[in-house]
Amino acid sequence: MSKIAIVYPPFQKNGLYPLITQNRQFRFAHSNKVKIYPLISASLATILNKNGHSILFLDGVTLRMKMDEFIIRLRKFGPDYIFIETKTPLMDFIKEFISGTREIFSGSKFILVGDHATYQPEESLLYTKSDYLIAGGDYDFYGNELIKSIEDNQILPQGCYKRMGETVKSGGHFKLLDDLDKIPMIDRELTNYSLYEEAYLYHPCAYILSGRGCGARIGKVGLCTFCIWQHTLWDRTARLHSPQRVAEEIELLVKKYKVKEIFDDNESGALWDHSWLEELYRELEKKKLVGKFYLSSNARIDALDEKTCSLAKKIGYRLLKVGMETGTDKFLKFIGKNETVALIRRNIKTAKDNGLIIMLTIMTGYPKETLDDVKKTYKLARELMLYKTHFGDCLQASVLTPYPGAPLFDYALKNNSFIELPKKYDDYDMSRSILRSEIDANYWCNKLWKIHNHPLFLLRSFLTLRHWQEIKAAFNGIRSLFGHLKDFSSK
């Protein structure tokens, strides 16, 4: 059997590390409190290990390693195969890493996975001089299939590619699994799960995926035009594990690892499927787990009606991370959100009325976004942040950056929306706006982040502090906020 390394090389830019693990889009950030568990890569490690391979799971970014230290550790392991996750702004870094270590790892095969590799498989292989590539989001399952095909000298599995000099051999378009329960539960020790956390979660925490792909209450599948994962990794689909399987994983995390909070990092969680939620509640009740842990999740706003919010609270949901994105109907329509400002206002308040904590995610720098547009976004964000404020309510603001493979990228090309067409991959790193608008996107990101400093928000947050876990989270949150403010303050 082979030695297989699944790695996140510690790339740096201006001394900052990229927030890449389990992130749809990312930036090189000052905050060191964003350490999201790379769930698909961890699943890949688990499957390969179960099939007899020796595994090194080395996340040099989360460990804040220096590159020479990282290479020494990897060289000591002596991998036969090295898996690297791709992201558009990192392609130049990946190319440099592979070319710079080819001699050191002359006996290793480099395998690319991730959203950029999925969208441009041939170009990615030839550009980086990698050996193999797996397209699609189920690269954990197909990673094992690829290794078997290589070692048994069989044909390439669907969705897999092989570089042959200056040409590429293809196994055809990738196929997604029809039953996610076929995938084994992640080996948490093998993949160093305890390294991962975020400031807003109670500790110890852990991450799960209730499914893959963005499910929506309206239309059943989220197809936002800026979302790179939905349009590449998941082929515009949404799948869920069975409630029984998710309940089993929760039981393991709570009883074996003594986890206080679990975050479901599926794109829209499972809140869009009410019958699924009801079954999960019944399974957790059978296992006597209700009330023994907190569950937080990504969620779409269209799912947050009274019935769903009430059930979510009963299950044990604490915090919902929801995409507000903008405070204008025209840009909600523009990005294919299938939501309105009225729906956002009503459903966020419904969630808060039911005692759920809300984290809003917002973007600035839309094509042709005016000062009046962004002021509406700011006003709505402030209104919702100050409505029944409870400790833990928060927001994240970022600069809208379309990656190749997202429909918004194609729109920008067709409509001359780029300020200047990016010449290098790292121009997509979200450090500045690359789309034409009438606003300073970084300034308004900074201003949105500063809603956390509003006197009423601070007072109401302080008055709702109830126990030591919240005090600890508050301390971590303040440190993380200062880091995020630095990301935009000098731009």
SULRA-V960092 format. One line per field, one symbol per residue. ss: DSSP state (H for helix, E for strand, - for the rest). burial: 1 if it has 9 or more other C-alpha atoms within 8 Angstrom, else 0. A space follows every 50 residues. Layout:
BEGIN
ss->???
burial->???
END
This chain:
BEGIN
ss->--EEEEEE---EE--EEE---------EE----EE---HHHHHHHHHHHH ---EEEEEE-------HHHHHHHHHHH---EEEEEE-HHHHHHHHHHHHH H-------EEEEEEHHHHH-HHHHHHHH---EEE----HHHHHHHHHHHH H--------EEEEE--EEEE---------HHH----------HHH-EE-- ----EEEE--EE--EE---EE------HHHH-------EE--HHHHHHHH HHHHH-----EEEE---------HHHHHHHHHHHHH-------EEEEEE- HHH--HHHHHHHHHH-EEEEEEEEE---HHHHHH------HHHHHHHHHH HHH---EEEEEEEE------HHHHHHHHHHHHHHHH-------EEEEEE- ------HHHHHHHH---E------HHHH------E-----HHHHHHHHHH HHH-HHHHHHHHH----HHHHHHHHHHHHHHHHHHHHHH--
burial->00111111111100011111000001111110111110111111111110 00111110111100101001000110001111111111111101110110 00001001111111111110100111011111111111111111110111 00000111111110000101100100000100000010011010011111 11111111111111111000111011111111110111111010111011 11110000111111111111111001111110111000110011111111 11111101111110111111111101111011101110111011101111 11010111111111110011001101111111011100111111111111 11111111111110001100000011111111111110101111110111 10000011011000100001101101101111111111100
END
